[in-house]
Amino acid sequence: MGIWQFFQDEILGMKWLNELIGTVLSMLGLDISGRLGGSVQFFLYDVIKITVLLCFLIFVISYIQSYFPPERSKKILGRFHGIGVNIISALLGTVTPFCSCSSIPLFIGFTSAGLPLGVTFSFLISSPMVDLGSLVLLMSIFGAKVAVIYVLVGLAIAVVGGTIIEKLHMEKHVEGFILSATSVDIESPTLTKAERVKYAKEQVSSTFKKVFPYILVGVGIGAVIHNWIPAHWVEAVLGSNNPFGVILATLVGIPMYADIFGTIPVAEALLAKGAQLGTILAFMMAVTTLSLPSMIMLRKAVKPKLLTLFIGICTVGIILVGYLFNIFQFAFI
């Protein structure tokens, strides 16, 4: 086993943990090859693995975030022009909170500060869809190639989507109170390293409390799919024989609400049951980017025409990415 394979399987994937849990459950008299025992093993393993990765990633990302408060981010974005600012905005979204609902307040702040609308939408698309957390977690399940390509195409959707909105001049479809809000650009105080560590720890605690229930639900669903739903059912609906699998997965994912940590175990179970890679990734993108609660929040900031355009751009982009991954699936994994 190469060093990278060891890192992916034993450090990120924590396969040793799965084996340890299986051994302990067997010693307790539970048959891990059966449905119930297999479900318990899957549930315990994924909850522990995702929780450990979650806390570590939130700490690291929050520490990085402490150097880029909203005021500083606005100044950085203000230095760029054209499609370059959309790219920078999309990249900025990769170091922000993990769910779409958390990104909308920042989107409102950027918009009210006078940043171009297309730029703020590039941020809004990329923030929940592609972050450092998704990169590491996807690597733990699908490998580095799939994770990197997923992030790149997610950033492409964010840049293209923001550019389209910018070219269509949709500013009049932003609610008036957003555009008329005053924003004082105050230089954030310089934090010491100890203060940044404290901030990162607080973010770990706060985000964990909000996210953990969704991890439990996601892992629970994954355990059911993994051990109780026959593989031929999943293959029939989301496999290569159904040309509409990507569209179906996208439409099913939109009304749901979860972040990348809640969707990973479901994706892992679907892949094991024979679902196509692109179909799974389309489902994940739809859940994290177009969840119903976040669309309700966004409606308070933008008018129906702009909201519809945003949903349409994201949906078309997600479906295209899904089919792209399905066509070249064997090259990716």
The 8 nearest C-alpha neighbors of each residue, nearest first, counted from 0:
[[1, 4, 5, 2, 3, 6, 8, 7],
 [2, 0, 4, 3, 5, 6, 7, 8],
 [1, 3, 5, 4, 6, 0, 7, 8],
 [2, 4, 6, 5, 1, 7, 0, 8],
 [5, 3, 7, 1, 6, 2, 8, 0],
 [4, 6, 2, 8, 3, 7, 9, 1],
 [7, 5, 10, 3, 4, 9, 8, 2],
 [6, 8, 4, 11, 5, 139, 12, 10],
 [9, 7, 12, 5, 6, 14, 4, 10],
 [8, 10, 13, 14, 12, 5, 6, 7],
 [11, 9, 6, 13, 12, 7, 8, 5],
 [10, 12, 139, 7, 13, 9, 8, 6],
 [11, 13, 8, 139, 9, 14, 10, 7],
 [14, 12, 9, 10, 15, 16, 11, 8],
 [15, 13, 17, 16, 9, 12, 8, 18],
 [14, 16, 18, 13, 17, 19, 9, 12],
 [17, 15, 19, 14, 13, 18, 20, 44],
 [18, 16, 14, 20, 19, 15, 44, 21],
 [19, 17, 21, 15, 16, 20, 22, 14],
 [18, 20, 16, 22, 21, 17, 15, 23],
 [19, 21, 23, 17, 22, 18, 24, 16],
 [22, 20, 18, 24, 19, 23, 25, 17],
 [21, 23, 19, 25, 20, 24, 18, 26],
 [24, 22, 26, 20, 25, 21, 19, 27],
 [23, 25, 27, 21, 29, 26, 22, 20],
 [26, 24, 29, 28, 22, 27, 23, 30],
 [25, 27, 23, 28, 24, 22, 29, 21],
 [26, 28, 24, 25, 29, 23, 22, 30],
 [27, 29, 25, 26, 30, 24, 23, 31],
 [30, 28, 25, 24, 36, 27, 31, 26],
 [29, 31, 36, 32, 33, 25, 28, 37],
 [32, 30, 36, 37, 33, 29, 21, 25],
 [31, 33, 30, 37, 36, 34, 35, 29],
 [32, 34, 31, 36, 30, 37, 35, 226],
 [35, 33, 37, 226, 36, 38, 227, 32],
 [34, 36, 38, 37, 33, 39, 31, 226],
 [37, 35, 31, 39, 30, 38, 33, 29],
 [36, 38, 31, 40, 34, 35, 39, 33],
 [37, 39, 222, 41, 35, 36, 40, 226],
 [38, 40, 42, 36, 37, 41, 43, 35],
 [39, 41, 37, 43, 38, 42, 44, 21],
 [42, 40, 38, 44, 39, 43, 222, 45],
 [41, 43, 39, 45, 40, 44, 218, 222],
 [44, 42, 46, 40, 45, 41, 39, 47],
 [43, 45, 41, 47, 17, 42, 46, 40],
 [44, 46, 48, 42, 47, 43, 49, 41],
 [47, 45, 43, 49, 48, 44, 50, 42],
 [46, 48, 50, 44, 45, 49, 43, 51],
 [49, 47, 45, 51, 50, 46, 44, 52],
 [48, 50, 52, 46, 51, 47, 53, 45],
 [49, 51, 53, 47, 52, 48, 46, 54],
 [52, 50, 48, 53, 54, 49, 47, 55],
 [53, 51, 49, 55, 50, 54, 56, 48],
 [54, 52, 50, 56, 51, 55, 49, 57],
 [53, 55, 57, 51, 56, 52, 203, 50],
 [56, 54, 52, 58, 53, 57, 51, 59],
 [55, 57, 59, 53, 58, 54, 52, 60],
 [58, 56, 60, 54, 59, 203, 55, 61],
 [57, 59, 199, 61, 55, 56, 60, 203],
 [60, 58, 56, 62, 57, 61, 55, 63],
 [61, 59, 63, 57, 62, 58, 56, 64],
 [62, 60, 64, 199, 58, 63, 59, 57],
 [61, 63, 59, 199, 65, 64, 60, 195],
 [64, 62, 60, 61, 65, 66, 59, 67],
 [65, 63, 61, 67, 66, 62, 60, 94],
 [64, 66, 62, 63, 67, 68, 61, 195],
 [65, 67, 64, 63, 68, 62, 71, 190],
 [68, 66, 64, 65, 71, 72, 69, 63],
 [67, 69, 71, 70, 72, 65, 66, 64],
 [70, 68, 72, 71, 73, 67, 105, 109],
 [71, 69, 73, 72, 68, 184, 185, 186],
 [70, 72, 74, 73, 68, 69, 67, 75],
 [73, 71, 69, 75, 74, 70, 67, 68],
 [72, 74, 76, 70, 71, 75, 77, 69],
 [75, 73, 77, 71, 72, 76, 70, 78],
 [74, 76, 72, 77, 73, 78, 71, 79],
 [77, 75, 73, 78, 74, 79, 72, 84],
 [76, 78, 74, 75, 79, 73, 114, 80],
 [77, 79, 76, 75, 74, 80, 84, 73],
 [80, 78, 84, 77, 76, 83, 81, 75],
 [79, 81, 84, 83, 82, 78, 77, 85],
 [82, 80, 83, 84, 79, 85, 162, 86],
 [81, 83, 85, 84, 86, 80, 162, 158],
 [84, 82, 86, 81, 85, 80, 87, 79],
 [83, 85, 79, 87, 80, 86, 82, 81],
 [86, 84, 118, 88, 82, 83, 158, 87],
 [85, 87, 89, 83, 84, 88, 158, 90],
 [86, 88, 84, 90, 89, 85, 91, 83],
 [89, 87, 91, 85, 122, 86, 90, 84],
 [90, 88, 122, 86, 92, 121, 125, 91],
 [91, 89, 87, 92, 93, 88, 86, 154],
 [92, 90, 88, 93, 89, 94, 87, 122],
 [91, 93, 126, 122, 89, 125, 90, 95],
 [92, 94, 130, 91, 90, 126, 95, 129],
 [95, 93, 92, 91, 130, 60, 131, 64],
 [94, 96, 92, 93, 126, 97, 91, 64],
 [97, 95, 101, 98, 102, 94, 126, 127],
 [96, 98, 127, 258, 95, 99, 259, 101],
 [99, 97, 127, 258, 101, 100, 96, 287],
 [98, 100, 127, 102, 101, 293, 288, 287],
 [99, 101, 293, 102, 98, 103, 292, 296],
 [102, 100, 99, 98, 103, 96, 104, 97],
 [103, 101, 99, 105, 100, 104, 106, 123],
 [102, 104, 106, 105, 100, 101, 107, 99],
 [105, 103, 107, 106, 102, 108, 101, 100],
 [106, 104, 108, 107, 103, 102, 109, 69],
 [105, 107, 103, 109, 104, 108, 119, 110],
 [108, 106, 104, 110, 105, 109, 111, 103],
 [107, 109, 105, 111, 106, 110, 112, 104],
 [108, 110, 112, 106, 107, 111, 114, 105],
 [111, 109, 107, 112, 113, 114, 108, 106],
 [110, 112, 178, 177, 108, 113, 109, 180],
 [113, 111, 109, 110, 182, 114, 108, 181],
 [112, 114, 111, 110, 115, 109, 178, 116],
 [113, 115, 110, 112, 109, 116, 118, 119],
 [116, 114, 118, 117, 113, 119, 110, 165],
 [117, 115, 119, 118, 165, 120, 114, 110],
 [118, 116, 161, 165, 120, 164, 119, 115],
 [117, 119, 85, 121, 115, 116, 120, 161],
 [118, 120, 122, 116, 121, 117, 106, 123],
 [119, 121, 123, 161, 117, 122, 118, 124],
 [122, 120, 161, 157, 118, 89, 124, 158],
 [121, 123, 89, 88, 92, 119, 120, 125],
 [124, 122, 120, 121, 126, 125, 106, 119],
 [125, 123, 157, 121, 122, 126, 120, 128],
 [124, 126, 128, 92, 89, 122, 157, 129],
 [125, 127, 92, 93, 123, 128, 124, 122],
 [128, 126, 98, 99, 97, 288, 125, 287],
 [129, 127, 125, 288, 126, 287, 284, 153],
 [130, 128, 125, 150, 93, 127, 126, 153],
 [129, 131, 93, 132, 133, 94, 126, 134],
 [130, 132, 134, 133, 93, 135, 94, 129],
 [131, 133, 130, 135, 134, 56, 136, 53],
 [132, 134, 136, 130, 131, 135, 137, 259],
 [135, 133, 131, 137, 132, 146, 136, 138],
 [136, 134, 138, 132, 137, 133, 139, 131],
 [137, 135, 139, 133, 138, 134, 132, 140],
 [138, 136, 146, 140, 139, 134, 135, 141],
 [137, 139, 142, 143, 135, 136, 146, 141],
 [138, 140, 12, 11, 136, 137, 7, 142],
 [141, 139, 137, 138, 142, 136, 12, 267],
 [142, 140, 138, 137, 145, 139, 146, 143],
 [141, 143, 138, 144, 145, 140, 139, 146],
 [142, 144, 138, 146, 145, 147, 141, 137],
 [145, 143, 147, 146, 142, 148, 331, 332],
 [144, 146, 148, 147, 143, 331, 142, 149],
 [147, 145, 143, 149, 137, 138, 134, 144],
 [146, 148, 150, 144, 149, 145, 143, 151],
 [149, 147, 151, 145, 150, 146, 152, 144],
 [150, 148, 146, 152, 147, 151, 145, 153],
 [149, 151, 153, 147, 148, 129, 152, 154],
 [152, 150, 148, 154, 153, 149, 155, 147],
 [151, 153, 155, 154, 149, 150, 148, 156],
 [154, 152, 150, 156, 155, 151, 149, 129],
 [153, 155, 157, 151, 152, 156, 125, 89],
 [154, 156, 152, 158, 153, 157, 159, 151],
 [157, 155, 153, 159, 154, 158, 160, 316],
 [156, 158, 121, 154, 124, 160, 155, 125],
 [159, 157, 155, 161, 121, 85, 160, 156],
 [160, 158, 162, 156, 161, 157, 155, 163],
 [161, 159, 157, 163, 162, 158, 156, 312],
 [160, 162, 117, 121, 120, 164, 158, 163],
 [161, 163, 165, 159, 160, 164, 117, 158],
 [164, 162, 166, 160, 165, 161, 159, 167],
 [163, 165, 161, 167, 117, 162, 166, 160],
 [164, 166, 117, 162, 163, 168, 167, 161],
 [167, 165, 163, 168, 164, 162, 117, 169],
 [166, 168, 164, 165, 169, 163, 162, 170],
 [169, 167, 165, 166, 170, 164, 171, 116],
 [168, 170, 171, 172, 167, 164, 305, 165],
 [171, 169, 172, 173, 168, 116, 165, 115],
 [172, 170, 169, 173, 174, 168, 175, 302],
 [171, 173, 302, 170, 169, 305, 301, 174],
 [174, 172, 301, 171, 170, 302, 300, 175],
 [173, 175, 301, 300, 176, 177, 302, 172],
 [176, 174, 178, 177, 179, 173, 171, 180],
 [175, 177, 179, 178, 174, 180, 300, 111],
 [178, 176, 111, 175, 180, 179, 174, 300],
 [177, 179, 111, 175, 176, 180, 174, 110],
 [180, 178, 176, 177, 175, 181, 111, 174],
 [181, 179, 177, 111, 178, 176, 182, 112],
 [182, 180, 179, 183, 111, 112, 178, 177],
 [183, 181, 112, 184, 180, 111, 108, 113],
 [182, 184, 185, 181, 112, 70, 186, 180],
 [185, 183, 70, 182, 186, 73, 112, 71],
 [184, 186, 183, 187, 70, 71, 188, 182],
 [185, 187, 188, 70, 184, 71, 189, 68],
 [188, 186, 185, 189, 70, 68, 71, 190],
 [189, 187, 190, 186, 185, 191, 68, 66],
 [188, 190, 187, 191, 66, 186, 194, 65],
 [191, 189, 194, 188, 195, 192, 193, 65],
 [190, 192, 194, 193, 195, 189, 196, 188],
 [193, 191, 195, 194, 196, 190, 197, 62],
 [192, 194, 196, 191, 195, 197, 190, 198],
 [193, 195, 197, 191, 192, 196, 190, 198],
 [194, 196, 198, 192, 197, 193, 62, 199],
 [197, 195, 199, 193, 198, 194, 192, 200],
 [196, 198, 194, 200, 195, 199, 193, 201],
 [197, 199, 195, 201, 196, 200, 194, 202],
 [200, 198, 61, 58, 196, 202, 62, 201],
 [201, 199, 203, 197, 202, 198, 196, 58],
 [200, 202, 198, 204, 203, 199, 205, 197],
 [201, 203, 205, 199, 200, 204, 206, 198],
 [204, 202, 200, 201, 206, 57, 205, 54],
 [203, 205, 201, 207, 202, 206, 208, 200],
 [204, 206, 202, 208, 207, 203, 201, 209],
 [205, 207, 209, 203, 208, 204, 202, 210],
 [208, 206, 210, 204, 209, 211, 205, 203],
 [207, 209, 206, 205, 210, 211, 204, 212],
 [210, 208, 206, 207, 211, 205, 212, 213],
 [209, 211, 207, 213, 212, 208, 206, 214],
 [210, 212, 214, 213, 207, 208, 209, 215],
 [213, 211, 215, 214, 210, 216, 209, 208],
 [214, 212, 216, 261, 211, 215, 210, 217],
 [213, 215, 261, 211, 217, 212, 216, 218],
 [214, 216, 212, 218, 213, 217, 219, 211],
 [217, 215, 213, 219, 214, 218, 220, 212],
 [218, 216, 261, 214, 220, 219, 215, 213],
 [217, 219, 221, 264, 215, 220, 216, 42],
 [218, 220, 216, 222, 221, 217, 215, 42],
 [221, 219, 223, 217, 218, 222, 216, 224],
 [220, 222, 265, 218, 224, 264, 268, 219],
 [223, 221, 225, 38, 219, 220, 224, 41],
 [222, 224, 220, 227, 221, 225, 226, 219],
 [225, 223, 228, 221, 222, 227, 226, 268],
 [226, 224, 268, 222, 223, 221, 227, 228],
 [225, 227, 34, 223, 224, 38, 222, 228],
 [226, 228, 223, 224, 225, 229, 34, 222],
 [227, 229, 224, 226, 230, 223, 225, 232],
 [230, 228, 231, 232, 227, 233, 272, 226],
 [229, 231, 272, 233, 232, 234, 228, 273],
 [230, 232, 234, 233, 229, 235, 272, 273],
 [233, 231, 235, 230, 234, 229, 236, 228],
 [232, 234, 236, 230, 235, 231, 237, 274],
 [235, 233, 238, 231, 237, 273, 232, 274],
 [234, 236, 232, 233, 238, 231, 237, 241],
 [237, 235, 233, 234, 238, 241, 244, 232],
 [238, 236, 244, 274, 234, 233, 235, 275],
 [239, 237, 234, 274, 275, 240, 235, 241],
 [238, 240, 241, 275, 242, 237, 234, 274],
 [241, 239, 238, 242, 235, 234, 237, 236],
 [240, 242, 244, 243, 239, 238, 236, 237],
 [243, 241, 244, 240, 239, 245, 238, 246],
 [242, 244, 246, 241, 245, 247, 237, 236],
 [243, 245, 237, 247, 241, 246, 242, 248],
 [246, 244, 278, 248, 247, 243, 321, 249],
 [247, 245, 249, 243, 248, 244, 318, 250],
 [246, 248, 244, 250, 249, 245, 251, 243],
 [249, 247, 282, 251, 245, 246, 250, 244],
 [250, 248, 282, 252, 246, 285, 247, 251],
 [249, 251, 247, 253, 252, 248, 246, 285],
 [252, 250, 248, 249, 253, 247, 254, 282],
 [251, 253, 286, 285, 249, 282, 255, 250],
 [252, 254, 285, 290, 289, 286, 250, 255],
 [255, 253, 291, 290, 252, 251, 256, 286],
 [256, 254, 290, 252, 253, 286, 291, 257],
 [257, 255, 290, 286, 291, 254, 292, 287],
 [258, 256, 261, 287, 213, 286, 262, 255],
 [257, 259, 98, 287, 261, 260, 97, 262],
 [258, 260, 262, 261, 133, 263, 287, 257],
 [261, 259, 258, 263, 262, 214, 49, 53],
 [260, 262, 214, 217, 213, 258, 259, 257],
 [261, 263, 259, 265, 260, 264, 217, 283],
 [262, 264, 266, 265, 260, 261, 267, 259],
 [265, 263, 267, 218, 221, 266, 262, 217],
 [264, 266, 221, 268, 262, 267, 263, 217],
 [267, 265, 263, 269, 264, 268, 279, 270],
 [266, 268, 264, 270, 265, 269, 263, 271],
 [267, 269, 225, 271, 265, 221, 270, 266],
 [270, 268, 266, 272, 271, 274, 267, 265],
 [271, 269, 274, 267, 273, 272, 268, 266],
 [270, 272, 268, 269, 273, 267, 225, 274],
 [273, 271, 230, 269, 270, 274, 233, 268],
 [272, 274, 270, 234, 271, 238, 275, 230],
 [273, 275, 238, 237, 270, 269, 234, 272],
 [276, 274, 238, 278, 277, 325, 273, 279],
 [275, 277, 279, 278, 325, 280, 324, 328],
 [278, 276, 321, 324, 325, 280, 279, 275],
 [277, 279, 245, 281, 275, 321, 276, 280],
 [278, 280, 282, 276, 277, 281, 266, 283],
 [279, 281, 283, 277, 282, 278, 284, 276],
 [282, 280, 321, 278, 284, 279, 283, 317],
 [281, 283, 248, 249, 279, 285, 252, 280],
 [282, 284, 280, 286, 281, 285, 262, 287],
 [285, 283, 281, 287, 282, 286, 288, 128],
 [286, 284, 252, 253, 282, 289, 288, 249],
 [287, 285, 252, 283, 253, 290, 284, 255],
 [286, 288, 258, 284, 285, 127, 128, 257],
 [289, 287, 285, 128, 127, 286, 284, 99],
 [290, 288, 253, 285, 286, 287, 291, 294],
 [289, 291, 256, 253, 286, 255, 254, 293],
 [290, 292, 254, 294, 293, 295, 289, 255],
 [293, 291, 295, 294, 290, 296, 256, 100],
 [292, 294, 100, 296, 295, 291, 290, 99],
 [295, 293, 297, 291, 296, 292, 298, 290],
 [296, 294, 292, 298, 293, 297, 291, 299],
 [297, 295, 293, 294, 298, 299, 292, 100],
 [296, 298, 294, 300, 299, 295, 293, 301],
 [299, 297, 295, 301, 300, 296, 294, 302],
 [298, 300, 297, 296, 301, 295, 174, 302],
 [301, 299, 297, 298, 174, 173, 177, 302],
 [302, 300, 173, 174, 298, 299, 172, 306],
 [301, 303, 172, 305, 304, 173, 306, 174],
 [304, 302, 306, 305, 307, 301, 298, 172],
 [305, 303, 307, 306, 302, 308, 172, 301],
 [306, 304, 308, 307, 303, 302, 172, 309],
 [305, 307, 303, 309, 308, 304, 302, 310],
 [308, 306, 310, 304, 305, 309, 303, 311],
 [307, 309, 311, 305, 306, 310, 312, 304],
 [310, 308, 306, 312, 307, 311, 305, 313],
 [311, 309, 307, 313, 308, 312, 314, 306],
 [310, 312, 308, 314, 309, 313, 307, 315],
 [313, 311, 309, 315, 314, 310, 160, 316],
 [312, 314, 316, 310, 311, 315, 317, 309],
 [313, 315, 311, 317, 316, 312, 310, 318],
 [316, 314, 318, 312, 317, 313, 311, 319],
 [315, 317, 313, 319, 314, 318, 156, 312],
 [316, 318, 320, 314, 319, 315, 281, 313],
 [319, 317, 321, 315, 320, 316, 245, 246],
 [320, 318, 316, 322, 321, 317, 323, 315],
 [321, 319, 323, 317, 318, 322, 316, 324],
 [322, 320, 277, 318, 281, 324, 278, 319],
 [321, 323, 325, 319, 324, 320, 277, 326],
 [324, 322, 320, 326, 321, 325, 319, 327],
 [323, 325, 277, 327, 328, 321, 322, 326],
 [326, 324, 277, 328, 322, 323, 327, 276],
 [327, 325, 323, 324, 328, 322, 329, 277],
 [326, 328, 324, 330, 325, 329, 323, 331],
 [329, 327, 325, 331, 324, 330, 326, 276],
 [328, 330, 331, 332, 327, 326, 325, 324],
 [329, 331, 327, 328, 332, 324, 326, 144],
 [332, 330, 328, 329, 145, 144, 327, 324],
 [331, 329, 330, 328, 145, 141, 142, 144]]
